Amino acid sequence: MDTDLLRTIYEGTLRAAGAAHGFHLAGGEAFLNMPLLIDAVRMANELGIPIDYVETNAAWFTTADSAVEKLTALREAGLAHLLVSASPFHAEHIPVEKTLGVIEASLAIFGRHGTIVWLPTFLHELTSIRSTGKIAFAEYGKAVGTRRTQQAALYDGQLIPGGRSASALSEWLPRISIEECFGGDCRYELLHSGRGHFDPYGNIVPGVCSGISAGNAHDLVTAYSRFDIDAYPIIKILCTDGVRGLYELATRDFSYTGKDAYAGKCDLCVHIRRHLVSSGADYPELRPKQFYEQM
């Protein structure tokens, strides 16, 4: 993002809703662009938008002094809470000492109540294996056992297999048939969850449904107050008939054949949407295209 888009989102949210709460700043990795992150916190503070937390994977950590310096700058800009991600997925790529280093720096700057470790159970397990270096998922699995590894692959019940996780963790995730994915619709997830994200391209991402755009962040008043579901045929199908409706569209009009099993309805949904994009379908909500190109 840039500061212009950030200001547009902040001010648009206030115009559309009158007030704002529940904001967090994440990525990707928000600390990759430190000047922008500081601007984002300061701007939100000036506009009266409370930032619940900034989320980080700690990959940027080099020294304790530089970590304290960065977090001090964020505190001075108005930040009160930092969330540090800790999991076997992060530990495969980020040495454990970096995670511990950022947590220690956060405790020094934001204190115990301003430091959120997500999830603390994972951090305890990882540091029980060792407190330095990267830890491969296979090494973690060997240490904690099969049953716990299966739980961890599901992120303790919070994993939504709506992207590459469904294939990357395929040996650990439960698999269900296409028919088992068809129950219910997606109206809550897309329209009523009370959650959403904004991507760097200006798309409104409903709930946690990556790769679906529910409008343009440059006009949040229209997107939220005058949302026209008829302008978004894929969203309308998912809200009316669920993934079953999307599957019927894809098989009827785009020669979708599918797989034998999936990690859940979100896995099936993404697989179908990727097929639609690769087949040349140009639905307005299948954005950004980069989501589908990089899977």
For each residue, the residues with C-beta under 8 A, 3 or more apart:
1: 5 6 36 40 198 200
2: 5 6 36
3: 6 7 36 39 40 43
4: 7 8
5: 1 2 8 9 200 202 217 218
6: 1 2 3 9 10 36 39 40 43
7: 3 4 10 11 43
8: 4 5 11 12 217 218
9: 5 6 12 13 198 217 220
10: 6 7 13 14 20 43 44 47 49
11: 7 8 14 15 47
12: 8 9 15 16 217 218 219 220 221
13: 9 10 16 17 20 49 220
14: 10 11 17 18 19 20 47 48 49
15: 11 12 220 221
16: 12 13 220 221 223 224 225
17: 13 14 20 224
18: 14
19: 14
20: 10 13 14 17 23 48 49 50
21: 50 52
22: 52 194 195
23: 20 44 49 50 51 52
24: 51 52 53 54 55 83
25: 30 37 40 41 51 53 54 55
26: 30 54 55
27: 30 32 55
28: 32
29: 32 56 57 59 60
30: 25 26 27 33 37 40 54 55 56
31: 34 37 56 59 60 70
32: 27 28 29 60
33: 30 36 37
34: 31 37 38 70 73
35: 38 39
36: 1 2 3 6 33 39 40
37: 25 30 31 33 34 40 41 54 74
38: 34 35 41 42 73 74 77
39: 3 6 35 36 42 43
40: 1 3 6 25 30 36 37 43 44 51
41: 25 37 38 44 45 51 54 74 77 78 79
42: 38 39 45 46 77 78
43: 3 6 7 10 39 40 46 47
44: 10 23 40 41 47 49 50 51 78
45: 41 42 48 49 51 77 78
46: 42 43
47: 10 11 14 43 44
48: 14 20 45
49: 10 13 14 20 23 44 45
50: 20 21 23 44
51: 23 24 25 40 41 44 45 54 78 79 80 81
52: 21 22 23 24 81
53: 24 25 79 81 82 83 116
54: 24 25 26 30 37 41 51 74 79 81 82 83
55: 24 25 26 27 30 83 85 118
56: 29 30 31 60 82 83 84 85 102
57: 29 84 85 90 94
58: 61 84 85 90 94 98 99 101 102 103
59: 29 31 93 94 98
60: 29 31 32 56 70
61: 58 67 98 99 101 102 105
62: 66 67
63: 66 67
64: 67 68 101 104 105
65: 68 69
66: 62 63 69 70
67: 61 62 63 64 70 71 101 102 105
68: 64 65 71 72 105 108 109
69: 65 66 72 73
70: 31 34 60 66 67 73 74
71: 67 68 74 75 82 105 106 108 109 110
72: 68 69 75 76 109
73: 34 38 69 70 76 77
74: 37 38 41 54 70 71 77 79 82
75: 71 72 78 79 80 109 110
76: 72 73
77: 38 41 42 45 73 74
78: 41 42 44 45 51 75
79: 41 51 53 54 74 75 82 110
80: 51 75 110 114
81: 51 52 53 54 110 114 115 116
82: 53 54 56 71 74 79 102 106 109 110 114 115 116
83: 24 53 54 55 56 116 117 118
84: 56 57 58 99 102 103 106 115 116 117 118
85: 55 56 57 58 90 99 118
86: 90 91 99 117 118 119 120 122 123 126
87: 90 91 118 119 122 152 155
88: 91 92 122 125 126 135 137 140 152
89: 92 137 155
90: 57 58 85 86 87 93 94 99
91: 86 87 88 94 96 99 126 134 135 140
92: 88 89 134 135 136 137
93: 59 90 134
94: 57 58 59 90 91 98 99 134
95: 98 99 132 133 134
96: 91 99 100 126 127 130 131 132 133 134 135
97: 100 101 131 132 133
98: 58 59 61 94 95 101 102
99: 58 61 84 85 86 90 91 94 95 96 102 103 123 126
100: 96 97 103 104 127 131
101: 58 61 64 67 97 98 104 105
102: 56 58 61 67 82 84 98 99 105 106
103: 58 84 99 100 106 107 115 117 123
104: 64 100 101 107 108
105: 61 64 67 68 71 101 102 108 109
106: 71 82 84 102 103 109 110 114 115
107: 103 104 110 111 112 115
108: 68 71 104 105
109: 68 71 72 75 82 105 106 114
110: 71 75 79 80 81 82 106 107 113 114 115
111: 107 114 115
112: 107 115
113: 110
114: 80 81 82 106 109 110 111
115: 81 82 84 103 106 107 110 111 112
116: 53 81 82 83 84
117: 83 84 86 103 120 123
118: 55 83 84 85 86 87
119: 86 87 122 123 155 156
120: 86 117 123 124
121: 124 125 156
122: 86 87 88 119 125 126 152
123: 86 99 103 117 119 120 126 127
124: 120 121 127 128
125: 88 121 122 128 129 140 143 144 148
126: 86 88 91 96 99 122 123 129 135 140
127: 96 100 123 124 130 131
128: 124 125 143
129: 125 126 135 139 140 143
130: 96 127 133 135
131: 96 97 100 127
132: 95 96 97
133: 95 96 97 130
134: 91 92 93 94 95 96
135: 88 91 92 96 126 129 130 139 140
136: 92 139 140
137: 88 89 92 140 141
138: 141 142
139: 129 135 136 142 143
140: 88 91 125 126 129 135 136 137 143 144 149 152
141: 137 138 144 145 146 149 152
142: 138 139
143: 125 128 129 139 140
144: 125 140 141 148 149 152
145: 141 148 149
146: 141 149 150
147: 150 151
148: 125 144 145 151 152
149: 140 141 144 145 146 152 153 172
150: 146 147 153 154 172
151: 147 148 154 156 157
152: 87 88 122 140 141 144 148 149 155 156
153: 149 150 159 169 172 173
154: 150 151 157 158 159 172 173
155: 87 89 119 152 158 159
156: 119 121 151 152
157: 151 154
158: 154 155
159: 153 154 155 165 169 173
160: 208 264 266
161: 165 166 169 173 262 263 264 266 267
162: 165 166 208 209 210 211 266 267 269 270
163: 166 210 211 270 295
164: 167 168 295
165: 159 161 162 168 169 173 263
166: 161 162 163 169 170 173 262 263 264 266 267 270
167: 164 170
168: 164 165
169: 153 159 161 165 166 172 173 263
170: 166 167 173 175 263
171:
172: 149 150 153 154 169
173: 153 154 159 161 165 166 169 170 263
174: 263
175: 170 261 262 263
176: 180 181 261 262 263 264
177: 180 181 260 261 262
178: 181 182 247 258 262 268
179: 182
180: 176 177 183
181: 176 177 178 243 244 262 264 265 267 268
182: 178 179 242 243 244 247 265
183: 180 242 265
184: 242
185: 238 239 240 241 242
186: 189 190 209 238 239 242 243 265 269
187: 190 191 192 238 239 240
188: 191 192 193
189: 186 193 206 207 208 209
190: 186 187 193 206 207 209 212 214 235 238 239
191: 187 188 206 239
192: 187 188
193: 188 189 190 196 206 207
194: 22
195: 22 207 208
196: 193 204 205 206 207 214
197: 204 205 208
198: 1 9 202 203 204 205 217
199: 202 203 205 288
200: 1 5
201: 287 288 290
202: 5 198 199 216 217 218
203: 198 199 213 214 215 216 217 287 288
204: 196 197 198 213 214 215 216 217 220 223
205: 196 197 198 199 208 209 210 212 213 214
206: 189 190 191 193 196 209 212 214 235
207: 189 190 193 195 196
208: 160 162 189 195 197 205
209: 162 186 189 190 205 206 212 266 269
210: 162 163 205 270 291
211: 162 163 270 273 286 287 288 291 292
212: 190 205 206 209 234 235 273 285 286 287
213: 203 204 205 216 284 285 286 287 288
214: 190 196 203 204 205 206 223 227 232 235 285
215: 203 204 219 220 222 223 224 227
216: 202 203 204 213 219 223
217: 5 8 9 12 198 202 203 204 220 223
218: 5 8 12 202
219: 12 215 216 222 223
220: 9 12 13 15 16 204 215 217 223 224
221: 12 15 16 224 225 226
222: 215 219 225 226 227
223: 16 204 214 215 216 217 219 220 226 227
224: 16 17 215 220 221 227
225: 16 221 222
226: 221 222 223
227: 214 215 222 223 224
228: 231 232
229: 232 235 236 239
230: 233 236
231: 228 284
232: 214 228 229 235 236 283 284 285
233: 230 236 237 283 285
234: 212 237 238 246 273 276 283 285 286
235: 190 206 212 214 229 232 238 239 285
236: 229 230 232 233 239 240
237: 233 234 240 241 245 246 249
238: 185 186 187 190 234 235 241 242 243 245 246 269
239: 185 186 187 190 191 229 235 236
240: 185 187 236 237 245
241: 185 237 238 244 245 246 248
242: 182 183 184 185 186 238 245 246 265
243: 181 182 186 238 246 247 265 268 269 272
244: 181 182 241 247 248
245: 237 238 240 241 242 248 249
246: 234 237 238 241 242 243 249 250 269 272 273
247: 178 182 243 244 250 251 256 258 268 272
248: 241 244 245 251 252
249: 237 245 246 252 253 254
250: 246 247 253 254 256 272 275 276
251: 247 248 254 255 256 257 258
252: 248 249
253: 249 250
254: 249 250 251 275 276 279 281
255: 251 279
256: 247 250 251 272 275 276
257: 251
258: 178 247 251 268 271 272
259: 262 271
260: 177
261: 175 176 177
262: 161 166 175 176 177 178 181 259 265 267 268 271
263: 161 165 166 169 170 173 174 175 176 266 267
264: 160 161 166 176 181 267 268
265: 181 182 183 186 242 243 262 268 269
266: 160 161 162 166 209 263 269 270
267: 161 162 166 181 262 263 264 270 271
268: 178 181 243 247 258 262 264 265 271 272
269: 162 186 209 238 243 246 265 266 272 273
270: 162 163 166 210 211 266 267 273 274 295
271: 258 259 262 267 268 274 275
272: 243 246 247 250 256 258 268 269 275 276
273: 211 212 234 246 269 270 276 277 286 292
274: 270 271 277 278 292 295
275: 250 254 256 271 272 278 279
276: 234 250 254 256 272 273 279 281 283 286
277: 273 274 280 281 286 289 292
278: 274 275 292
279: 254 255 275 276
280: 277
281: 254 276 277 286
282: 286
283: 232 233 234 276 286
284: 213 231 232 287
285: 212 213 214 232 233 234 235
286: 211 212 213 234 273 276 277 281 282 283 289 292
287: 201 203 211 212 213 284 291
288: 199 201 203 211 213 291
289: 277 286 292 293
290: 201 293 294
291: 210 211 287 288 294 295
292: 211 273 274 277 278 286 289 295
293: 289 290
294: 290 291
295: 163 164 270 274 291 292
